[in-house]
Amino acid sequence: MPDGSTRRAGYLGPMHLWTQKLRNGNILGYDLDKAHNTYTINEEQAKVVRFVFDMYSRGYGQSLICNELTRLGYKDSQGNVKWSCIKISKMLRNATYMGYIGYNKSKTTNYIDKVRVKNLDEDSIQLVKGNFPPLISEELWHECDRIR
């Protein structure tokens, strides 16, 4: 095991953040490629994501989209056919779908207890272009964000 004395306490480095981000998320439309530490498109699931963004951009509400996904039998990221407006809302806010990774989504308020709180200031979230293909265009994502 490497000597930790050369590392600052609590600092794990930017590559760890990228690895951690990829390891934590089960993102609908993507499969994790562990060999290359990136995402690959899962076309079957990607159809669902594109369907949601397309419907929302055409003025359909989250409740109607949720009902339509359930009626059509589309599965969510856990493989369930049960959809909710919260799932749709989180999907519409997820910049990963346009090929970006969001940083500063949460912050540690207590380093001793490792308490993390969600950052509610969306303007302070930093988006960085990822090394994986987007599922939707940036224009469509921003259009849906504007509607939201």
MOUR-V809438 format. One record per residue. RES is the residue in one small letter. D_CENTER is the distance of its C-alpha to the mean C-alpha in Angstrom with 2 decimals. Layout:
# MOUR-V809438
RES;D_CENTER / RES;D_CENTER
This chain:
# MOUR-V809438
m;32.67 / p;32.37 / d;34.03 / g;31.58 / s;34.12 / t;32.82 / r;29.36 / r;28.75 / a;28.06 / g;24.40 / y;23.35 / l;21.51 / g;20.92 / p;18.13 / m;17.87 / h;17.33 / l;14.29 / w;12.82 / t;14.07 / q;12.88 / k;9.22 / l;9.71 / r;11.94 / n;10.14 / g;7.05 / n;8.34 / i;5.99 / l;8.50 / g;10.20 / y;9.96 / d;12.42 / l;12.68 / d;15.79 / k;17.23 / a;20.31 / h;18.69 / n;15.72 / t;13.26 / y;11.44 / t;13.76 / i;13.50 / n;14.57 / e;16.66 / e;17.45 / q;13.93 / a;13.13 / k;16.07 / v;14.51 / v;11.49 / r;14.20 / f;16.46 / v;14.34 / f;13.89 / d;17.53 / m;18.90 / y;17.32 / s;18.61 / r;21.97 / g;22.30 / y;21.51 / g;20.29 / q;17.51 / s;20.31 / l;21.88 / i;18.75 / c;18.21 / n;21.89 / e;21.88 / l;19.10 / t;21.12 / r;24.34 / l;23.30 / g;22.20 / y;18.66 / k;16.80 / d;13.43 / s;11.38 / q;14.28 / g;16.87 / n;18.13 / v;19.48 / k;19.21 / w;16.79 / s;16.52 / c;15.89 / i;13.46 / k;11.17 / i;11.76 / s;11.30 / k;7.82 / m;7.00 / l;9.18 / r;7.79 / n;4.28 / a;6.14 / t;4.82 / y;6.99 / m;9.77 / g;9.75 / y;8.86 / i;7.67 / g;8.10 / y;11.05 / n;13.20 / k;10.80 / s;13.51 / k;16.98 / t;19.79 / t;22.74 / n;25.02 / y;25.08 / i;27.74 / d;26.03 / k;22.51 / v;21.39 / r;17.94 / v;17.25 / k;14.36 / n;14.91 / l;15.75 / d;16.82 / e;14.11 / d;16.62 / s;16.56 / i;12.93 / q;13.38 / l;11.49 / v;12.68 / k;13.01 / g;11.67 / n;14.16 / f;12.59 / p;13.32 / p;11.46 / l;11.57 / i;12.85 / s;14.97 / e;14.35 / e;17.20 / l;15.77 / w;12.50 / h;14.92 / e;17.32 / c;15.07 / d;14.17 / r;17.96 / i;18.77 / r;16.57
